[in-house]
């Protein structure tokens, strides 16, 4: 199986987005005024000027992971997923997330569902350290057949300190941060495979889901169910990345200029790394351990290695590219704050591609 | 007919939103730090601290107006609708909108539709004077059956200059700004009435739609169609309201402290005014002229006066409450910049209610 056959046409999505962007015009906001756009490669978070600072916006939704949550009536994690998809993008430009707004579309409002969403968003705000500054619930029975949840995060950083990728260089060390599970991408394929195997989300997972790199959020006692594993909330990397950036600007034994790039591994998997620089390459020679659900999904669905790494995070949700001479200190600092952080590879200068320890896992375009 | 019988259960929506809000906890962001929440009555835009300034976020979607646009394959206005719903809310707290992000959910991406959305958003950004700082397109065939479009706007204002309603006083003059049409609320009822009459959106409107207070955006030559009237884009009030606020802080013959309240007339119609102050009342003794589509809808649907003013803007999309001694200057300034601006009433102190020149049109709760 692969992602495309599960019903997701990435090329069509790409050409639709290109059509939209092609129809835009340059901003009326002139350089030096609040809101003027700041160009940045990668495009994780949209940056604008604001006096001596930059502000960053990111907008994203939970996607088809919601369909599993809704089918199981388990929304305790979806607010965290929604928050994570947005604030993790902000971190990539070096921004500190400070506020969030949610957008909920439902065929018909249900106070019980909304209470669950509120609790999930409250926990998400706590984890991401942001203020929930508003939200909208739309009743759209003619447009949505079940819950859709998206959101927008706002972050800031001092002008001149954006992480742009421009300082990336051959030999930079790649530090991988472990994921908590499937996060919020690739669920069309997840659902297809689970359906194919005839597995039941409410039954015990057909594999040992424990892994030292993450904790599973449990809904009830007993054996861990498949649903609990696939709906485990996306990891929010504000802690430790925000603290790392602040420490780097302060009295840490490393400097902010040593952080050359941060990549959120989302849809597109490892190929996301290509967004950080137009010509350098990425050699993942020592990948983080693969979480057990990925191994099971791959086997159950007969999915090729390359397709797995293009669709899923495979155990690594974020990558930092750090100047070689400061990498050891940054690594030690991160390892004190998150289990499973490790050096996974380095930046190369032999072509714009991602290479992985597994043969055949190589990407030359995002 | 009324709004509830058209399928919109406002009470259920209210209790769902209350459930969500009830599950939230107070922000982890402490007063004095970036992102700390700023409490404000009315709740049009969510305000947070940011150094010497405040930032404001607003999030909203186009709603069921999209269903008419999609059925006619006419998306040229929906980006403007989406922008307007958000930036007009920001204006109510005295914020200048500076950036916007869009969220598009579709069952399947279509580059032609996205090109139309991009063109519409580009025009919206021009009218609202904001930077499009990003966006997301989600393919969600299991969740949406047709296009959903929402967005988030970011604005700013100097600390201490938020328009909070706290200075509202008996005798304040209400200045009405004309709407461009139905804007983006009440479309469940619009669709129900049009269906009931057997009218065709592609045929000439069964009434004279011309009115000096607005221009209709035409799609093609010939007689104005019903579709063109009901899909006329929502008016974006950045011009003149942003300029008014800036002039008031500068060399205009009126001061920023004279602007006591700004109200965006959205779902809930005139009852929105009640959100601005907990005890004062609102007497609309000289309403702006009703646009012809409202008169037709009311007659065709047999809708009562009160229901019309609770569901639609009826020709007035925004209201400013201005200190009586400066109202004349503010009025003159606005009239030079927008056709149809007029004094529509004043603030009263005889109970928390909205009274309207039409008998029976009175609201005591939002």
Interface residues (C-beta under 8 A of the other chain):
Chain A: X7 X8 X9 X12 X13 X15 X16 X17 X18 X19 X20 X21 X22 X23 X24 X25 X27 X28 X29 X34 X35 X36 X37 X43 X45 X46 X47 X48 X50 X51 X53 X55 X56 X57 X58 X59 X60 X61 X63 X64 X66 X67 X96 X98 X99 X101 X102 X103 X104 X105 X106 X108 X109 X110 X111 X112 X113 X114 X115 X116 X117 X118 X119 X121 X122 X125 X126 X129 X130 X131 X132 X133 X134 X135 X136 X137 X138 X139 X140 X141 X142 X143 X144 X145 X146 X147 X148 X150 X152 X154 X156
Chain B: X7 X8 X9 X12 X13 X15 X16 X17 X18 X19 X20 X21 X22 X23 X24 X25 X27 X28 X29 X34 X35 X36 X37 X43 X45 X46 X47 X48 X50 X51 X53 X55 X56 X57 X58 X59 X60 X61 X63 X64 X66 X67 X96 X98 X99 X101 X102 X103 X104 X105 X106 X108 X109 X110 X111 X112 X113 X114 X115 X116 X117 X118 X119 X121 X122 X125 X126 X129 X130 X131 X132 X133 X134 X135 X136 X137 X138 X139 X140 X141 X142 X143 X144 X145 X146 X147 X148 X150 X152 X154 X156
